[in-house]
Every structure is written in C-alpha cells, then in structure tokens.
C-alpha cells in the first residue's frame, strides 16, 4: 500500500493535532513510504518527489470513524424519516435477514469509497449483518478492495452473541482471515441487554481468548442500559480497549465505571439527536473525563462524513449548555466545547480509541494518513482565519482535495484514485433491485414512508377577532 514515490504537500496550514496542538502556517509535509518523514517550511525533498500545492489549504490528519454500519449503505437515505423503533423492526425483525453476501459486499464497497472521499482514512465497520461466514467474507473482500484503513467489527443481529461466537465456522474465519495486517483491524460487535443471567458472557470470553476488543451499543434508550454496564464491570470485561457507542442514557455511576476502566465513547450525534437513543452525551462524557471519538452510524439515515459529525456535535452540546443556563435564569458567556475539541475527536480521538498511537496526528514518524482541504472553486474556502473553526463549520466533503492513506494517494484533485465507482454503482443497483423485489412495491414504499403521527394544533386565544374583516386603512 505504501506510495511508490515520496509526496510533499507544499505551503499549507498544518493542523498537527500533536500534544501541543500546534498550527503551522506555510509549512510542508513530506511523506516517504508509509510515514511522515518531515514537517517544515520549504523542505528539501528527495528527487522525484510528487509535489502537491497546499497553499490556501488545510493539511490535517486523516479522520477516523469508530462506528459505521457499512453493510447498510446500499440503502442510502431510505430511512430518512425513521425512528429507532422503525430501524429495529426493519433490520432486526423483518428485512435485515434477507440480505445476501452480495448485498453486504455492495454496501461495504460503497461505504468504503464514500469514507475515503470525505477524508475518513480509517473506518470501523460495525458489521452486525454477518449472518454467516459467507457474509463475513463478502464484507472483508469489499474492505480489501478499497485502498483505505478499516476495522472489521464482526457482529450478527440475527443470532445471540454467545451462539455465533461459538460456531466453529466463525472461529475458522478468524483464524484464516484475521492477521496482523496493518490496514485491517478486528473487533467483536455485540450489545449487552442487561439480562441478569448475562447471556453475553461467553462472547466476551471468546473476545478475550482472541485478544480483540469489544464494541457495544451502550446507553440506548429502551435497548441497553446501566444494567449492562454493571454486568460488564462486575465480570471484569470493561477494558481500555472497550468502545461504548452512543452511551446517551447512562447514569453517572456507569460513566464512572467507563472512566475508571479506561474505555472510550463513540458519539454519533446525527444519530442520537434524530433516532432517539438519548440526547448526545458529550456534556456528560466531558464531566467524567472519558475519551471521545466520533462516528456516523449509518447512511440509511444520515450523512457519511465526519464534517457533519463535528458540526452537529458542537451544535447539540452548545444547545444543551444554553438551555441549562436559561433554566437557571443565567446565560452562557463562553462555550465549553470548542471547535478544536471536535476536530481532535474526529482524528486523534479515534486513533486512541482503536489503540493506534501511530495515527491521528501529523508528526514525524507517524503513519502517513493525511488529508488536504483545498478548493479554489469554493467561496467557502477563503479566507481561512480560524483553521479549527473552518474544519468544523465551513468545510465539507467537496473540499477534500487530496487523501493519503499509508503513504499512498487515494484521492487527488477531488477525485478518488484506484476506486471503480462504475463497478460499485452496478453492484449497488443490483442490491437495490433485489431488495425492492423481495419486499414488493407496497412494502418498499411503506418502509420508506412511515406514517406521520397526527398533530393537534393548539387552541389560539387570539382568534376572537377577525383581522381579515378589519376595514381600517393605514397611511
């Protein structure tokens, strides 16, 4: 995967995301093989180095998404008006079970391509549609076909965690396919219901035997709660590698347990504020000192880029801070959550959650996962006065000019390199046609257009006069 020749990004504004959070104006970043080799103004570079103009642009670490259901991406936007209940019914109870390995492959291909396009260089595929190892192989093949960095988080919503992790074919899949590949990580993905008998315990034991982390949807209203956190804690399964997704309805006691055991929380603000898992919890997480990463959840509902994640996270956190102050008849004079914080969560926060100290910042010796934001044709990309604020509030996926993963250019001049979108489109169209045929037109339309609850219009006390009958004129 390493680049065939060195690459230098010239004269950009570099967001290092290092421990000092240095912002370096007019600096170059040199990439040699798979590493960042040098950072500085007007660098001398090896002969044959490819030069990329980064002036009037922002150079930042590749972003990291710690929770995305990639297999669902072929149904992009289908569930735009769903609630979490409708999502559960459609995927868990009714139609998720009809997805074939080919459909998982198509969704993963599309998701992987759109992640790179948006400057997300590492994505956790929270792959809970792996009903069989054939589905798992299809998911894996798709990830390997796209030149990004991925983590396969293996899950199966159609079976219990204890059952599918005990199957010989699952263990054989892991033995044959999961190696020390730098470009492909591995996790187990399942939820803990809070049943006092702790039926998920055998799955945690398998994860421990395999030496892999568990990622789990925690603190989801009506689905997972404090009881699940307590079971994990009491049985010794909360570790620094544990990633708790959403964590929006947990008690202070559960947050204390997560903080004490070194775990991190993946916040999906677009999801939490729309689907109903609970209010996006960054305000509570910050109070407990828990590390944060960002994620997009699923494109069946929301956008597939971390610019939206940063923007909505700032908005949700600040809205709550203002509302809490107003309830005290007070006002907020200084925002607690800053733009630089969410940029850090989208980059270094994800790296720390995945235990990748070689990712997430632009420092000499680190892996060369680098993004250049630059768009000479966009009036929104100048002037760049506050680089953190620009990334969080102004930039979008169309401003991603260059993406480098492991030293290899995978997007150049706003176009993906080494990704066959025509082929991906063909696979996705076949999946959509198949699913639509399986559901039938009536069920397909009903699934996409759920009923709208009847809303009662409040009585208006000011309707005792008829302004339309007022014959007065004004001069």
N, C-alpha and C positions, 0 to 999 in steps of 0.2 A: 504493500500500500504506500510505502514512502515515495516521495516525489523523485522523479528521475533527475532533476537538476535543482539547485538551490533557487529560492524565491525571496525577493525582498519587497516589502511594502514601503514605499518612499513617502516621507514627509507628512505623516498622518498625526492626528491627535490620538495618542495611545492611552486607553484605559487599562492599566496593568492589572487591577484587582489584586495586587500583592498586599502584604500586611500593612503597608503604609498608604495604600490606596492612591498611589501616585498617578497623576495625569500628566503625560509628557507631550507637550506641543511640538510639532515639527520634528518628530522622531521617525526613524526607520525600524522595521522589524525584519530580521534576516532569519530565514528558515533553511536549514541544511538537513537533508534526510528527513527524519521524523521529529526533529527537535527545533526549538527556538535557539538559534546559535548566538545572536547578538541583538541588542537594542541600543539605539543611539542616533544622534543626528549625523547625516551624511556619512553613513557607514561605507567602508571599503568592503567590497564583496568579491567572492571568487569569480573567475572568468566563466562566462556562460550563464550567470545568474539571471533568471527571469525577473524583470522589474515591473512592478505594478504601482501606478500613481495613486497614492492615498491622500494627496493634498485635498483640503476641504472635506475630508472624510474622517470617520472614527474607526480606529482599529481596536477590537475588543476580543476577549476570549470567546471561543465557541460556546453557545448556550447549551444547557443540559436540562432535559425534561425527564423528571423522575417518575412519571406515571401517565402512560397513554395507551388506551385500548386500540392498538393499531389495526387489529383484525376487523374493526367496525367501520373503517374509513371509506370503504366502497359505498357506504350508505350516507355519505356526507350530507349533512343538513336535513336528513329525513325526519329526525326527531326534534326539530327546532322548537316545537310547542309542547313537548312532553314535560311531565313532572317525573320525579324519580320513580314513583309508583308505575307510571306507564312504561318507563325504561325497563324496570324489573319484569313486568308482565310480558313485554315484547321479547326481550332477550332470554330471560331466565325460564319463563314458563311456556311461552308459545312458540317463538320462531328461531331463537338462537340455536336450537338443536338441529335445524335443517341446514346449517352452514356446512359446506363440504370443505375438504382440504384446499381445493382450488379457490374457494371464496376467501378463506383465511390468507392464502398466498396473495390474492389480488389486493385485499385490504392492506396487508403489510407492505407490499410494494409501493402502493400509493402513499401510505403514511410515511414511509421512509424517505421517499422523494420529496414530499412537502416539508418534512422536517429540515432536510438539508437546504431546501430553497429558502427557508425562513431563518437560516443561520443557527439552527439547532444541530450541533455536531454529535451529541450523544443523546440517545432516547431510550428510556426503559419501556420495553414492550410489555405492558401489563396484560399478558395474553391469556385471559381466562375463558377463551373459546376453544381450548385444546381438548376436545372430547376423546381423541385418540392420538396415538403417536404419529399417525399419518398426518393429522392436523398440525402436530408439533413440527414435523419435518418440513411441511409446507411453509409454516411461519419462519422457520430457521433459514430455509432456502431463499425466501424473499429478502430477509435481512442481509444475507451474504451477497445478494445480487446488487445491492446499492452501496456505494462507497462511503458509508458513514460508520459511526461507532454506536453499537447497540448493546442492550442488556435484555436477554430473553427471560422474562419473569413468568414462569410456567404455571398455569392455572387451568381449572376446569369447573365451570359453574354448574355443569350437569351431573356432577358426582361429588361426594363428600371428600374433603382433603385427605382423610385417613384412608379412603378406598383407593383414590387414584395414585397417591404416592406409594402405595404398597404393591402396585401391579408390577410384575417382572418386566413388562414391556417398557414401562416408564423408566425404571432403573437402567435397563439396557440402552434406552435412548440417551440418557445422561452419560453413561459410560462411553458410548460410541461418539457422541457429538459435542460434549462439553469438555473443552480442553483449556489450556492456559492461553487461549487466543486473546491477544491484546485488544482486538477490535470487537470482541463479543463476550459480554459477561453473562452471568446466570444467577437467577433468584427463584425462589418459590413464592407464588402469589395465591393467597387464600385469606378468608376472613374468619374471625372468631365470634361466634354468635352470642356467647355469654352463657350457654348451657352449663349448669354446674358440673355435669359429668365430664366436661372438657373433651368433647369428641375429636377436637383438632390436635390433641396432644401427640398422637402417633406421627402426624405430618411434621410437627416441629422436631420430633426426634429424627425423622428422615433428613430434614434440613441440617440438623446438627451433624449427622453422620456424613453427609455430603460436604459439609463445610461451607454452606451457602446461606445467604441472608434470606429473611422472610419479609415481604412487603404485604401490608394488610390494610384494608379499608377500616379505619377505626373512627369511632365517634360520628357515625352516620345515623341521623335521626330515624328511629324505628327499625334499624337493622343491626347496628353494632354499638356497644355502649361501654360504660365503666366496668361492667362485669367481665367483659372480655379482657380488658387491660389487667384487671386484678388476677385473672386466671393465668395470663402470660407471666405476670410478675411472680406470683406465688410458686409457679413451676419452673422458674429460672430461665424463661425463654425471651426475656427482654434484654437485648444486647445493643452495643453501639452500632451494629450494622442494621438494626431493625428500622424500617421506614413505615411510618404511620400516615396513611393517606387521608386527607380531609381533617380528621380529628376536630370536628367542628362542634360537637355536643358533649365533650368530656368535662368532667369535674376538675377542680383544682387538684384533687388527690391523684387523678390519672395523669395530669400534666406533670406533677411532682415525680411520679414513678418514671415517666418517659425521660425527664431531665436527669434523674438520679442514675439511670442506666445508660445514658449517653446516646439514646436514639434520636432520630430526626423526624420532622413532619413535612410531608409533601402537600403544599396548599394548591388547590385548583380553584381559584376564586371565581372564574366564569361559571364553573360547575356549581359550587356551593351556593352562590347567590341566585342561581337560576333554578336548579333542580330541587333543592330543599334538604340538603344534608345538614344544614345548620349555617349560621352566619359565619362567613370567612373568619377564621380564628386567629389571625396574625397578632391582634392586640393581646390575646391571652398567652399565645406562644412566647411573644417577646417578654412578657412579665415573668415567665418562668425560665427564661434563658435557654430555650430549646432551639437547636439549629433548624433552619428552614430551607427548603428548596421549593421550586415552582413546577407546576405541571399543567397540562391542557386537558387531561381526562379522555375525551372522545370527540372526534369530528362528526359523529352522528348528530351532535348538538352544536358544538362551538367551533371557534377558530382553531387552527393548528399551529399557532406561533406564540412564542413567549413574549412578544411585544404586548399582545393583548393581556397576557397574564400579569405582566408588570403594571400595566395601566389600570386594570380592574382591581388589582390588589391594593395599589395606592388609594384608589377611589373608595373601596369598601372600608379600609382601615381608617381613613380620614373621616369618612361619613359617620362611622360609629363614634369616633373621638369627639366630633362636633355635637352629635346627638346627646352623648353622655354629659358634655359640658352644658348644653342648653337645658337638660333636665335639672341641673343644679343651679339654673339661672346664671350660668357662667359662660365664658367664651374661650375658644382656643386662640392663643396668640402665636404659638409656634408649633408646627406639625411635628409629631414624634417620629412618624415613619417618613423617611426621606427617599428621594429618587435613587441615591447611591445604594441604599439598602436593598431595594428590589433588584437592581442590576447585579448586586452581589449574589442574591438568592438565585438568580437565573443562571449564574455562571459558577462561581466558587462554591455556593451552597449546594448545588447539585453534585459537584465533584466530591465534596466532603461526605455527602450522604452515601455516595457509592464507594467511599474508601479509596478514591483516586487522587492521591496527592500530587500526581503528575499532570492533572488537568485543572481547568477553571481559572487560571490566571496567565498573564503574559510575563514570563520570567525566563531568563536564560537557563537552559537545561530541561525545561518542561516540554511536554508533548506539543507539537505544532498543530493545535486545533485553534484556528484563528479566523475571525470574521472582519470584513471591511464593509462599513456602511458608507456608501457614497452614491449620490445620484445627481448628476449635473443637470438632469432634466426635471428635477422636482423643486418647486419653490419652497417646499417644507424642509429642505435640507441645507438651507443657509438663512441667517448666519448660525454657526454652532458656537453659542456663548457658554452654555452650561452643558457639558457633554453628557453627564448622568441624566439630567432632565431631558436632553434631546433623545437619548436612547429610550427612556421610559415613556415619554409623552408625544414625541414628534415622529420618530422613525417607525417604519413598518416593513413588511417583508419585501416590498418592491424596492426598498432602498438597500437591500443586501446585494452588494456588487460582487464580492468575492468571498468564497468559503474555502478554507483549507482544513483538511482532516488528515491527521497523521503525516503531515508534510506534503500531501497531495492536493492539488487544486481540484475541487469538485464543483465549484461554481465560479464562473469567470464572466465579467461584463454582463451580470444579471441573468446569465443562462447556465443551467445545470450542465455539467460535463460528465460523460460516462453514464448517463441515465436515459434510457429509451422511453420517453413519455408516450410515444405512439403505441408501443407494446403494452405499457401499463394501462393506457386508456382502453385498449382492446380487452384486456383481462377484466377490468372493472365493468365494462359494458356487459360482458358475458355473465358476470355475477349478478348485476342488477336485473338482467333479463331472467335469469334463473329464479331469483328470489321473488320477483314480481309474478312469475308464472306459478310458483308454488303457493303464494298467498291467494292469487286471484285478484282481479281488479278491485272488487269491493273491499276486501280486507286490506289491500295495499293502500287504497285511498283513505280508509278509516284509520289505519295505523299512522298515517302521515298527518291526518287532520282530526285530532281528538276533539270530543265535544267541548264546547265552551260553556262554563257554568253560567247560570242565569244571575245577572247582577241587578240588585234592587237600587233604583235611583232614589236618593234621599229626598224626603219632602222639603220643599223650599219655602221658608216662611215669608219670602218677599214676593210671592206671586199674587198677593191680594190686590195689586194694581196692574193695570194693563198698559204698559208703556207704549204699545203699538197704537192705542187709542188716544194718546196724548196729542192734542191738536196745537199745542204751543209751538211757536217758532222761535228760533234764536237768530239774533242779528250778529 
